[in-house]
Amino acid sequence: MHMKKAASLTLSAVLVMGALTACGDNTDTGGEASTAANAGKSNEPIKLTFASWSISEAATKGALEEMVKNYEAKTPNVKIEFVGIPFSDIKQQTFVMASTGNAPDIIQTFPAWFGSYAASDIITPLDDLMGKAYVDDLMPSFKEDFSYNGKLMGVPWAPTPYILYYNKEIFKKAGLPDKAPATMDELLKDAKIIANLKTDSGQKIYGFGEPTDKLAINGEIAMRNLYSFGGSILDKDGKVNANTPEMVSTLNYYKNLVKDGIGPSGAKLKDLRNLFSIGQLGMYVDGNYGKAVFRNLSGKGEEFDKVWGAAPIPAGTTGKSVSIGEAHGLVISADSKHKQAAADFIKYLTDKDAISIYHKQNDVISARKSLSSMFTESEFDKVLMQQMNNIQPLPKNHPGMEQAYIDIADALLKVSTDTAPPEKAAQELDAKLKTSLK
């Protein structure tokens, strides 16, 4: 491996801790059967290494193992070897692996960190590998989230919109109808009523919570609220402009959630999931992982499905429900000796048979337009697909995007802990973003 790559990778590994996106390299756009056939054209034994955090997590491990078992049965010359790496470590570890010439063929990634991969030389462009028809089949928002300088650098896998979850038992206790709020004004009104409640054991019940801990994912999630207030971190020319009335309104919203006693301060997403599952949070926003998470954290299993409801994001000042989408991505290593086989496997992972397995076990849906009609069985599916049609892309990928999301999260934490007023936090954030995204 040349020195340029080694030097840049070492620096990147120090700066970032994240995940990658997916890629493929098959120009055929047929289904899983043709994908398997293409991979099986040669009898040459092929081993593909697949770095993934999902294989290490109990909720998703079984589905991934079943998908791989099916694929290996169809393409006996291809063996998939998982490299399980925790979510918090996968980006750093895969960059280090790449710097020593040992990058996995396929790496699972995440939007908050994807800019660091996209701008590096450790992954390969995917347009030609996946084929035009496949690339055109991707939903535009998710396609944009995994592109860089006009090239598709990752394949969106396990996509989800962020949607609203509400606890029906808490709504009943508060005297509210079993109906999710349709606007942000309604949400805040309901949340204030809920925040006056206590559990049977006397613990506080929060009305609505947002994650504000200083983590990149929380800065990414905040884009949903900024969009709801009609704002962005970039102007129409693509230049950083975060010191705007819309940003101040967004930061005021975060400040008032804590000041008015509606939500907890400095929470991580996992804190909100836990509070919701144990009956101490009336509403919060999350991806499609809710069902499996609630079953586990509540200790009630499927019985807890009766407790919660899901709905599209309430409309903000724009008058429309707007959300962000978030997908686990799959990328192919630039050093992979089996790019075509890796692309064929990724194509299988995002095709109907594999997604059916994943959906059945984990409510995972697809970023492919041609598969959208698969997800209409349950009310939960319908909510997810309704929101999928009301998604705004994340800011364009940039080498400093992960740091930019951390900068945004830092501003959220400052206003919610009352260490800076929203106007000053917006001004400071604008200056930081002009450095991170220069």
N, C-alpha and C positions, 0 to 999 in steps of 0.2 A: 504494500500500500504506500502511495506516495506521501511525501512529507506534508504537502498542503492539506490533504485529507486528514492525516493524523493530527495536525495542529488544530485545525478547525473543529474536529470532533472532540478533542480534549477540552477545548474552551467551551464548546456547546454543552458537554457533559457537566461541567462545573456550573454553568448558568441555568440549566433547566432540568426539570424532573417530570417527564410526562409520558405521552403515549402516541402511537402513530396511526396512520390510516391505511386503507387497503388498496391493493392494486390488482390488476390482472393483465393477461396478455394474449387473450384469444380473440381473433378477429371474427370467429363464428358467433352469431347471436342466438343460436338455437338454445334449447333447454338443457337441463341437467344431463340428458342422455347424450346429446352431441358433445357436450363438454367432456364427459367421460370418454367418449370415443376419440376425441382429439388427443387427450392425454395418453390414451392407450395405443396410439398409432405405432409406437415403438415398444419393443419388449425390454428395452434398456431399463434396469432397475434404477429408480429415482427415489431419493429420500429428501423430503422437504421439511425444514425446521420452521416451526410456527411459534413465535413468541407471543404469549397471551396472558393477560391477567384473568380473563374469564374462566380459563381452565383451572385456575386455582381457587375459584369461588364456588361454594356448594350450590348456590342457586342456578348456576349456568354450566357447571362441569358435565352433568349428565347429558345435556343437549349437545354440547360440543363433541363428546365422545361418540354419541349416536351418529352424528353427522359424518364424522371421520370414518367410523366403521362402515357406513353405507358407501362412502366414496371409495374406500380401499377395496370393497367388494366389487365395485364396478370397474376400477382401474388397478388390477392386482400388481402392476409393476411400480406403482407409486405408494410409498409409505410416508405417513405424516407423523412427525415427531414433535410433540408439544414441548415448549420451553416455558414453564410456568414462572412468571415474574409478577410480584404484587403491583397493583395499579400505581402506587406512589413511587415505585422504583423503575418501572419499565423503560421510561425514556432515558434516564441516566445510564442504565445498564446496557441498553441496546446501542447507544452512542459509543460507549466504551468498547463493546464487542466489535462494532464496526471499525473502530480505530486500530484494532489488532487483526483485522481481516477475518473476523469470525461472526459477522452479522448473520442473524437468522434470515432464511429466504423470505419469510413473511412476518410482518410485525403489526400487532394491534395498536392502534393509536387513538388519540382523543382531540377534539377541536381546540381546546384551550392551549394545547402545546403543539398543534400541528404545524404552525408557521415555522417552528425551529427545524422540523424535519423537511418541510417543503423547500426551505431555502438552503438546505445542506446538500452535499453531494453523496449522501449515503442511500438515497432512494431513487427509483427510476420513474420517468414519466410513463403514463399508462394509456394515453389515447390510442396509440397503435396497438398496444398489447390487448386491450379490451375490445377494440373495434368501434367504428362510428355508431352503428346501430345500438350497441350496448350503452355507450356513453350518452347518446341522445335520449335513452330510456330513463336516465337518472333524473329525479326531480330537481328542477333548477337550483333551489336553495341549497340542497345538500351537495350538488355538483360544485357550486361556487365555493362552499365551505372547504372543499378538498382540492381546490385548484390553486395554482400559483403561476403568475406571469402568463396566464392564458393556457396553461397546461394542466390536465388532470394528473394529480400526484398521488391521490389516494382514492379508494373506493368506499363509499359510505355503507356501513354494515350495522345492523341493529339500530336503525334510526328511531328517534322519538321526538315528538314535540313536547314542550313543557305545557302541562295542563293544570287545572285547579282540582285539588282534592278537598273534600269537606266531610266532617264527621257528623253523621246523621243523628247519633245519640246526643251529641253536644248541642246540635241545632234544636232538638226537641226540648232539652233541658233549658235552653235559653228562650223558649217560646217562639222560635223562628220556624217558618214552614220548611218542609223537606224539599228545598229548592236552592240551587247554587245562585249566588248573586250574578247579575248580568253585566254590571258596570263596576268600576273601581269605587265609585261613591257608595254604591250599595254594599260592596265588600267591606269597606271601612266602617260603615254604619253597623252592619251585622257583627263585625269583629269587636267593636266597642261594647256591644251588648254581651257578647260571649266572655269578654275579658273581665266582666264583673262576677263571673262564676268561680266556684271552687269545686274540687272533687269531693267525693264523700268523705275522704280522709283529710280534707281541709287544704289541699295543695292548689296553687293558682292554675287556672286554665287560661291560656293565651288565646286570643281571637284569630290572629294570623301572623305568620312568621316569614321572614326573609333571611337567607344566610348572609352574614356580614363579616365572617372571619377573613383574615387577610390571605386568601387563597385564590389562585388564578381562576378556578372554576366559578367562584363567586362573582368575580369581575365579568366573566362571560355571561352568567345568569342575569346580571344587572342590565345587560343590553336589552333584555325583554322589557324591563320597566322604562328604560330610556326611549325605546321605540314606542311604547304606549303613550309616552308624553310627547311624541312627535319629534324626538331628537335623534342625534347620532354623535359619534366622536369625530366624524369627518365631515367637511363641507362638500358642496356639490362638485368641487374640483379634486376631491380626494385628499385634501390637506387637513391636518389635525385642527379641530376647532371644538374644544370641549367646554370652554367657558361661555356657556349659552344659557338663556332662560330655561330651556328644556332640561339641561343638566342640573341647574339649581332646583328646579321643581322635583326632579327625580331624587336628588339628595335630601330635599325637605321631606319627601315621602318616607324615606328610610329613617330620617331623624324622628319624625312624628310617630312612627310605629312604636319606637321605644319610649319616647317622651310621654305618649298617651297611654302607656301600659298595655298596648295591644300585642306586642311581640317581644321575644327575648333579645337581649343584646349580645353581639359577638358570636352568634350561633353558626355552627357548621351545618351542612345539609343533613348529615347523619343525626345531629341533635334534633332537628325538626322532624325527621322521620320517626325518631324514637318517641318524642313528645306526642306526635299524632297517634302513634300506635298504642300508647298507654292512656289515651283520653285526656291529655293536657294541652291539646292544640286543636282549635276548631277547623282551621284551614291552612293550607300551604300549597306551594306550586312545586311540581317535580315531573320527572319523565315517566315513561310507561312502566318503570320498575316497581311502582307502588304496590301492586297486589302481592307479589312475592315477598317484598320487604315487610309489609304490614302483617301478613300471615305469620312471619317468623318473629318479629319484634313484639307482637301482641301476645304471643303464646297461645293464641286461640285457633291458629290454622285457618282452614277454609271458613269456619264459622264467622271470622272477622270480616269476610266479604260483605256481610249484611250491614255492617256498621258504617261503611264509607260510600260516598258517591264521587263521581268525576264529572267535570264540565270544562268547556273551553275557557280560556283566559278571559276574565271580565274586560269589557271595553274601557279604554282609557280616554284621554282627551281627544284622541283621533276619532273617537266614535266607533272604532272597529276593534274586534278581538285580534290582537297581534301577539305572536310568540316567536321564540327562536326554536330552531331544531338542533338537535344534538345527536350525532351518530358516532359510534365506534367506527374507526376507519381501519382499513387494511392497506398496507403498503408493501411493495416488493423491494428488497435490497438491491442496490446498484451492483453489488458484488455477487449476487446470486448466479449460480451456474445453470439454474433451471428456471429461467424467467417464464418461459412458455408454460411449463407445468405448474408453476406457482399461479399464473394468471388463470389457468384452467380450474385450479382448485378454488380460487377466489370466486370465479364465476359460479361454481357449484354452490359455494357457501351463500351466495346471494340469489340463488335460483329457487324455484317454487318448492321443490322437495325439501331442501335444507331449511328454508324459512318456515315451512309448515311445521317441522320438528321444533324449531326454536319458538315459534309462536305458541304452539300447544303447551310448551313447558314454561315459557317466560314472557308471553304476550308481545314478543318481538315482532315488529312489522317490517316493511320494506321501503327502500328509497327508490325503487323502480316503478315507474308509472304503469307498466304493463301488469304489475302484480297487485295494484291497489284494490282491485275488486275482491281480493281474498279476504279482506278484513272487515266484514260486515255482519259477523255472527252475533256478537254481543253488543250491549249498549256501550260498554267500555271501548270496544273496537271502533264504534261509530264516533265516539268523542275524539279518539285519537286521530281518525282520518279527517274529521271535520277541522281539527286544529292543524293537521298537516297541510291543509289547503290555505291556511292563514299564518304562514311563516315568513319572517323576514331574514335574509341571510346575515350571518355574522360579518363583521368588518373583514376586508380582504386580508388574506394571509400575509404575514410580514415576519422577518427574522426576530423582531422585537415584540411580537404580539403577545407572547406569554407574559413578558414583563409588563406590557400595557394592561393586561387583565389584572395583574397583581396591583398595579397603580390604581386601577378603578376600585378594586376591593379595599385598598387602603383608605380611599376617600369615603367609602361606605362605613368603614369601621370608625373613622374619625367623627363623622356626623352622628352616628348612632351612639357613640360613647360621649358625645358632646365635647370633644377636644378641639373641634373646629366648626365654625358656622358654615352652612352650605355654600354661601357666596365665596368664602375664602377657600374652601375645599375644592370648589370648581376651578378657581383660579390656579391653585397649586397643581391640580390634576392636569390642566391644560399644559402647563409648563413641563410636567413630567412626561406626558404623552408625546410632546414635541421632541423630547430626547429619545424615548423608547422607540418611536416610530419614524425617526428621521430618515 
